[in-house]
Each structure stands twice: as C-alpha cells, then as structure tokens.
C-alpha cells in the first residue's frame, strides 16, 4: 500500500497487530482517527499506555487488578470459604455479571495444554493450593471449559486437592 | 459489565469509540493486550499519539502528510499539469496502488451533501481553484464516487472551472 505519511503507516502497522484487525480495518481505523478530532486518539493512546504500565495481576487470585490485591479479594462482603477456579479474567467478569456467586475467584491463566506447551507450572496452581491452606477454604468450584484441556486441568487440580479434604465441584453444563 | 479494574474499563471504553468496534470486541482487544507483552500496546499507544500530534494536511493538496507539503506534491517526477481530484486520502492511496497515474492530487475532504450539512465551503475547493491558476494546470480529472452527492460536487467544480479553460474529465466507470 502506498502511504503518503510514515506516521499513518506506523499507526496502521501497530493497529493491525491487534487480533482480528487486518490491514484494511487498521487503515480504516487510522483514517477515522485522523479525520476525527484529536481528543479521541489521545484518550485511546493514554488508556493503552495506562494498560501497559499500571495494570497488574492480583497477588492473591491472579485476576486483573489496578492494585496489588484486587477489589474482589479485599471485599469483606464475599465469603472466602468458596473459591471459583476459572481460566481467565474474562470468566470472572462473565460470572460477576450473573450476580449469583458471592465467593471468591482464582484465575489460572489458562488450561494445561501440552500441545501449546502449557504445563501445570505455567498456571497459578501452586498459588491456589497455598491459598486454600491459608484461607481454610471449604469448597472449590471448577468453572473451566469442557474441552479435553479443560477436563485435564480439572482432573489435575482435583487430584492435588484430594489430600486437603476440600470439596471439589464442577459447574453444571448443558450436555450437547 | 463488571470490570475488576478501572484501567481496563477505561481502555475498553476508549477502544469501543472506534468505528466498527463494539464493547465486546473492545474487551477482547484490551484483554489480549493485557495478556500480551507490554511492548505491543506501548507501540500502538505511541503510534496513536504521533497520529494525534504530528500528522497534518498538506498545504497544497490537503492530503494526509507528515510534513507541511506532502511527498507527492514535492516530487519532481510527477507532472503538475494534471490534477486528480478525490474525496479522501484513502482514494489517493487506492489510485497510487494502481501505479498508473503520474500527475498530482487534490483531496477535497468529502463531497457536497446538504443533508449532512457539508457545503462547498467545507471542502478544499477554493484551494483547488487557486492552485489551478498558480500551477498552470491543463487538466482536472474527477475521481469522485458516482453518488448523487458526488455528481453534484463534480457539477459544481466543473462549473467553476468553466471560466478557467482547464479541461475537466471524469474517470471511466462501470455502468451498473
């Protein structure tokens, strides 16, 4: 593509590195931003910079957080006897949106997948075990997707938890 | 949506202000950036900041440019006797990609559209007229979309150019 501007070309290249954004969409976005008032892209740029610099993982549950310990872990309104184990921060949002769960969460950061080179040590399983001991957890609910990798992960964690005496349950699923 | 992080929420809001990006896509993009290494979003953020600060319109042809006068206008390899009039910077790219046109361009910045409140004074028509006089242009090629608004714009500019004696032509179109 013939860009009349190097700055535009760089913006298109940067935007097209996003998932699901091809070169054409990136050009459309960049041209929209150029034609638009400048406030919008300064807002986006500063939001992304903050995202890069200030966002971190909660040291307790590994969820995305602005602070060292996330608001969900700090909340006294939530009972810590029940921990819901999920794959990603997105799952926490989905469950929170239902407004039905009042326990705490633990974000694994993925599932065990030998094909993709993800082993148990790449997930926050050790942290989960430590936490269960420290917080005197009574129940662990596995809210992990019913794929082969997901089932393997559930099995792996369940085996580790067998010794601790904690009740392990899996969320209800629609049988397909 | 229940965001566990204010920073994430701001990023999702900012990204969803882009055309064609809904809240769900914005969340997907933001979470991808969080999970990814931070280099990528710093790159995107700085590219967008540059886009906001440093990009400008070429003072001659109104195309997007990094400098006061764009590379196409400065190029001595292009003959200034022919000016191709287009709606937007995207059209310049499209024509440049064909590698067939060796004249210069003039970007109107839209078409006359009373319904959307765009009158001739909102477009760079005055600048085009001045330029034609100054550069001793021989031919103006209208590469404007064949909509009612486009045809109106072509007619309007053609009438203004009638006095100058410049040849006005319209690019070939496929009859539908």
Boltz contact constraints between the chains, C-beta under 6 A:
constraints:
  - contact:
      token1: [A, 2]
      token2: [B, 93]
      max_distance: 6.0
  - contact:
      token1: [A, 2]
      token2: [B, 96]
      max_distance: 6.0
  - contact:
      token1: [A, 2]
      token2: [B, 97]
      max_distance: 6.0
  - contact:
      token1: [A, 4]
      token2: [B, 63]
      max_distance: 6.0
  - contact:
      token1: [A, 4]
      token2: [B, 64]
      max_distance: 6.0
  - contact:
      token1: [A, 4]
      token2: [B, 70]
      max_distance: 6.0
  - contact:
      token1: [A, 5]
      token2: [B, 64]
      max_distance: 6.0
  - contact:
      token1: [A, 5]
      token2: [B, 65]
      max_distance: 6.0
  - contact:
      token1: [A, 5]
      token2: [B, 66]
      max_distance: 6.0
  - contact:
      token1: [A, 6]
      token2: [B, 66]
      max_distance: 6.0
  - contact:
      token1: [A, 7]
      token2: [B, 50]
      max_distance: 6.0
  - contact:
      token1: [A, 7]
      token2: [B, 51]
      max_distance: 6.0
  - contact:
      token1: [A, 7]
      token2: [B, 54]
      max_distance: 6.0
  - contact:
      token1: [A, 7]
      token2: [B, 55]
      max_distance: 6.0
  - contact:
      token1: [A, 7]
      token2: [B, 66]
      max_distance: 6.0
  - contact:
      token1: [A, 8]
      token2: [B, 64]
      max_distance: 6.0
  - contact:
      token1: [A, 10]
      token2: [B, 47]
      max_distance: 6.0
  - contact:
      token1: [A, 11]
      token2: [B, 47]
      max_distance: 6.0
  - contact:
      token1: [A, 11]
      token2: [B, 51]
      max_distance: 6.0
  - contact:
      token1: [A, 14]
      token2: [B, 43]
      max_distance: 6.0
  - contact:
      token1: [A, 14]
      token2: [B, 44]
      max_distance: 6.0
  - contact:
      token1: [A, 14]
      token2: [B, 47]
      max_distance: 6.0
  - contact:
      token1: [A, 17]
      token2: [B, 40]
      max_distance: 6.0
  - contact:
      token1: [A, 18]
      token2: [B, 29]
      max_distance: 6.0
  - contact:
      token1: [A, 19]
      token2: [B, 32]
      max_distance: 6.0
  - contact:
      token1: [A, 29]
      token2: [B, 18]
      max_distance: 6.0
  - contact:
      token1: [A, 31]
      token2: [B, 90]
      max_distance: 6.0
  - contact:
      token1: [A, 32]
      token2: [B, 19]
      max_distance: 6.0
  - contact:
      token1: [A, 33]
      token2: [B, 51]
      max_distance: 6.0
  - contact:
      token1: [A, 34]
      token2: [B, 55]
      max_distance: 6.0
  - contact:
      token1: [A, 34]
      token2: [B, 64]
      max_distance: 6.0
  - contact:
      token1: [A, 38]
      token2: [B, 52]
      max_distance: 6.0
  - contact:
      token1: [A, 40]
      token2: [B, 17]
      max_distance: 6.0
  - contact:
      token1: [A, 41]
      token2: [B, 48]
      max_distance: 6.0
  - contact:
      token1: [A, 41]
      token2: [B, 51]
      max_distance: 6.0
  - contact:
      token1: [A, 41]
      token2: [B, 52]
      max_distance: 6.0
  - contact:
      token1: [A, 42]
      token2: [B, 52]
      max_distance: 6.0
  - contact:
      token1: [A, 43]
      token2: [B, 14]
      max_distance: 6.0
  - contact:
      token1: [A, 44]
      token2: [B, 14]
      max_distance: 6.0
  - contact:
      token1: [A, 44]
      token2: [B, 48]
      max_distance: 6.0
  - contact:
      token1: [A, 45]
      token2: [B, 45]
      max_distance: 6.0
  - contact:
      token1: [A, 45]
      token2: [B, 48]
      max_distance: 6.0
  - contact:
      token1: [A, 45]
      token2: [B, 49]
      max_distance: 6.0
  - contact:
      token1: [A, 47]
      token2: [B, 10]
      max_distance: 6.0
  - contact:
      token1: [A, 47]
      token2: [B, 11]
      max_distance: 6.0
  - contact:
      token1: [A, 47]
      token2: [B, 14]
      max_distance: 6.0
  - contact:
      token1: [A, 48]
      token2: [B, 41]
      max_distance: 6.0
  - contact:
      token1: [A, 48]
      token2: [B, 44]
      max_distance: 6.0
  - contact:
      token1: [A, 48]
      token2: [B, 45]
      max_distance: 6.0
  - contact:
      token1: [A, 49]
      token2: [B, 45]
      max_distance: 6.0
  - contact:
      token1: [A, 50]
      token2: [B, 7]
      max_distance: 6.0
  - contact:
      token1: [A, 51]
      token2: [B, 7]
      max_distance: 6.0
  - contact:
      token1: [A, 51]
      token2: [B, 11]
      max_distance: 6.0
  - contact:
      token1: [A, 51]
      token2: [B, 33]
      max_distance: 6.0
  - contact:
      token1: [A, 51]
      token2: [B, 41]
      max_distance: 6.0
  - contact:
      token1: [A, 52]
      token2: [B, 38]
      max_distance: 6.0
  - contact:
      token1: [A, 52]
      token2: [B, 41]
      max_distance: 6.0
  - contact:
      token1: [A, 52]
      token2: [B, 42]
      max_distance: 6.0
  - contact:
      token1: [A, 54]
      token2: [B, 7]
      max_distance: 6.0
  - contact:
      token1: [A, 55]
      token2: [B, 7]
      max_distance: 6.0
  - contact:
      token1: [A, 55]
      token2: [B, 34]
      max_distance: 6.0
  - contact:
      token1: [A, 63]
      token2: [B, 4]
      max_distance: 6.0
  - contact:
      token1: [A, 64]
      token2: [B, 4]
      max_distance: 6.0
  - contact:
      token1: [A, 64]
      token2: [B, 5]
      max_distance: 6.0
  - contact:
      token1: [A, 64]
      token2: [B, 8]
      max_distance: 6.0
  - contact:
      token1: [A, 64]
      token2: [B, 34]
      max_distance: 6.0
  - contact:
      token1: [A, 65]
      token2: [B, 5]
      max_distance: 6.0
  - contact:
      token1: [A, 66]
      token2: [B, 5]
      max_distance: 6.0
  - contact:
      token1: [A, 66]
      token2: [B, 6]
      max_distance: 6.0
  - contact:
      token1: [A, 66]
      token2: [B, 7]
      max_distance: 6.0
  - contact:
      token1: [A, 70]
      token2: [B, 4]
      max_distance: 6.0
  - contact:
      token1: [A, 90]
      token2: [B, 31]
      max_distance: 6.0
  - contact:
      token1: [A, 93]
      token2: [B, 2]
      max_distance: 6.0
  - contact:
      token1: [A, 96]
      token2: [B, 2]
      max_distance: 6.0
  - contact:
      token1: [A, 97]
      token2: [B, 2]
      max_distance: 6.0
